[in-house]
Each structure stands twice: as C-alpha cells, then as structure tokens.
Amino acid sequence: MHRTKLHQTHRRAPQRATRRTGCFLKPDSAVLLKQHPFVIPEFSDDIHHEVEILVRINKVGKYIDAKFAPNYYDEIGLGIDFTARDLQAKLKEKGLPWEKAKAFDGSAVIGSFLSKKDFSSTENINFELKSNGNTVQKGNTSHMLWKIDELIAYVSQYFTLKIGDIIFTGTPEGVAKVNPNDILEGFIENKKLFRIQVK
C-alpha cells in the first residue's frame, strides 16, 4: 500500500492559476500511528503543516478516465502532510527528489474518513486546520486547480492504484511551522477528523 501525494496548491487568484503539478510517494512508515503524537525529527528545525483532503481508493485501476474516477473511491478524509521545509529547500536547490523532506517516519497524518454520500458534491467541501484553537488553514475543494477526479486520472497514468491507497490532494494557503506542544485539529464541514499533539 502506498500513499500518493500530489504537489498542488489551491488557487488564490483565478487569472494567475496554473495547471502544473507533481507527485511523490509516502511509504507506510510515514503514517503517524493513531493516538500517537507527532515528534519533530532531529534532522529539521522547520517542520510545516499542510492540511489536505484525502481520497481512499476502493478498487484497482490504471489509466482511469476522469469521468470514471468517481467509481474508484467512496470515502473522503482529511490529513496532514508534514514537511521539513529547511531540508526541502536544500533538496530543491540541488535538483534532488523531496522524499527525505516529505516521506519521513510519521510525516503523514491520516484522520477519519466520511462517506462520499455525505456530500452533495466533492467539488464543494469545506475543510480547515486549527492550531491551538486558532484556524490556520482553511480551504474548499472548489479552489483546487486539479479536481479530485482529475487527480485520480493523472496519478493512474503513472501508478496502478490499489485498494486502500490514499491520495493527498494538495494544500490551501496558511502552511506554517509547528512547535512543541502545539495541538493540531482537522475539520471537514465542522466535523473533527483528527487531533494531533506535537512534541
């Protein structure tokens, strides 16, 4: 089972929007275990939170057409892609892959999932991240440059999607450094899907 992370940010100004995206994989060891705190790794002094809508794949697929993508998932979730920003900057500078900054142990928070039937449209889902009770990231899937079904089609060009695979779909503005003792809580439509303590 792998976790696919799409590198896209949500648009702020439509006239400046671009369609470029990239992707990378997070291994199973990146998943933060339930009821465990997130421990800031010793190799970074600048870990950032990136809250993201998650999609869990429910059937095997390859070269999936976007119009058929809804058949490949029935749950929507929320998670965090923790990123070692200082390490990522060094890797970018050298033109190297980002996995060391993105796929380290515990870097993937996977919260609870909700049935897709709970939403009138997957293109209009509100979500947010609170840090110590204050909203720090807030988004809506309507602001995503690549819609969920388009992302599934895109990823499946390169990777066979298997049952249980989880796609992280990109983050809205507001990413910021986390600090010891922070409490991070994630919500979809005001339903709390995870609570994480930082250590």
SVG drawing of the C-alpha trace seen along z (x, -y; Angstrom):
<svg xmlns="http://www.w3.org/2000/svg" viewBox="-26 -37 49 41">
<polyline fill="none" stroke="black" stroke-width="0.4" points="0.0,0.0 1.4,-3.4 0.3,-7.0 0.5,-9.3 0.9,-13.0 0.1,-15.5 2.0,-18.7 -0.5,-21.4 -1.7,-24.5 -5.2,-25.9 -5.7,-28.9 -5.9,-32.4 -6.4,-34.4 -8.0,-32.7 -6.1,-34.8 -2.8,-33.5 -3.8,-29.9 -1.6,-27.3 -2.1,-23.6 1.4,-22.3 1.6,-19.5 3.9,-16.8 3.6,-13.8 5.6,-11.7 5.0,-8.7 4.9,-8.3 5.6,-4.7 3.6,-3.0 6.3,-4.0 5.3,-7.7 1.8,-7.1 1.5,-8.5 0.0,-5.9 -3.4,-6.5 -3.3,-8.1 0.5,-8.9 1.9,-12.5 3.9,-13.9 7.5,-14.1 9.6,-16.7 12.5,-14.9 16.1,-15.7 17.2,-16.5 14.9,-19.6 14.3,-22.8 11.5,-23.9 8.6,-21.4 5.5,-22.8 1.9,-21.5 0.0,-21.1 -3.6,-20.1 -5.2,-18.2 -8.3,-16.4 -7.7,-12.7 -9.2,-10.1 -9.1,-6.4 -9.1,-4.2 -11.6,-1.2 -10.7,0.7 -7.7,1.4 -7.3,-0.9 -4.8,-2.1 -5.2,-4.8 -8.5,-5.8 -10.6,-8.4 -11.7,-11.3 -15.3,-10.6 -15.0,-7.2 -12.8,-8.2 -15.8,-8.5 -16.2,-4.7 -12.8,-4.3 -13.4,-5.9 -16.3,-6.2 -14.7,-8.0 -13.3,-11.4 -10.9,-12.2 -8.5,-14.7 -4.8,-14.6 -1.6,-16.5 1.5,-16.3 4.3,-17.3 7.2,-18.8 10.8,-19.5 10.9,-22.9 14.6,-23.5 15.6,-20.1 13.2,-20.5 14.9,-23.8 18.3,-22.1 17.0,-19.3 15.3,-21.7 18.5,-23.7 20.4,-20.6 17.6,-19.3 17.1,-16.2 13.8,-14.4 11.9,-15.6 11.2,-12.3 13.6,-12.9 11.7,-16.1 8.2,-14.7 8.2,-10.9 10.0,-10.6 8.5,-8.5 5.3,-10.0 5.0,-12.6 1.5,-11.6 -1.4,-12.2 -4.5,-10.2 -7.6,-11.3 -11.1,-9.7 -13.0,-9.2 -16.5,-10.2 -18.7,-8.6 -18.8,-10.4 -22.6,-10.2 -22.4,-12.7 -21.5,-15.5 -23.7,-16.9 -20.6,-17.4 -16.9,-16.6 -16.2,-19.9 -17.6,-21.9 -16.2,-20.6 -15.0,-22.9 -12.1,-21.9 -9.8,-23.6 -6.9,-23.1 -6.7,-24.6 -3.6,-25.1 -4.1,-25.6 -7.7,-26.6 -7.0,-29.1 -7.8,-28.5 -4.5,-28.5 -5.5,-26.8 -9.0,-26.9 -10.0,-25.7 -12.7,-24.4 -12.3,-21.7 -13.8,-24.2 -10.5,-26.1 -8.3,-23.2 -6.6,-23.6 -7.0,-19.9 -10.3,-18.4 -10.3,-15.1 -11.4,-13.1 -8.7,-14.8 -6.1,-13.9 -7.1,-10.2 -6.9,-10.2 -3.5,-11.9 -1.9,-9.7 -3.2,-6.5 -1.3,-7.3 1.9,-6.6 0.9,-4.3 -1.5,-1.4 -3.9,-2.4 -4.8,0.4 -7.4,0.9 -6.5,-1.1 -4.2,-3.6 -4.7,-7.1 -4.2,-10.3 -3.3,-13.6 -4.8,-16.2 -2.9,-19.5 -3.0,-22.2 -4.5,-25.7 -2.6,-28.8 -1.5,-29.1 1.2,-26.4 3.4,-27.3 5.9,-25.9 4.8,-23.6 6.3,-23.9 6.4,-21.5 3.2,-21.3 1.1,-22.6 -2.3,-20.9 -3.5,-20.4 -7.1,-19.6 -8.6,-19.0 -12.2,-19.5 -14.4,-18.8 -17.6,-20.7 -17.1,-21.3 -16.7,-17.6 -13.4,-16.9 -11.5,-14.2 -8.2,-14.3 -6.4,-15.8 -2.6,-15.7 -0.2,-16.8 3.3,-18.0 6.3,-17.0"/>
</svg>
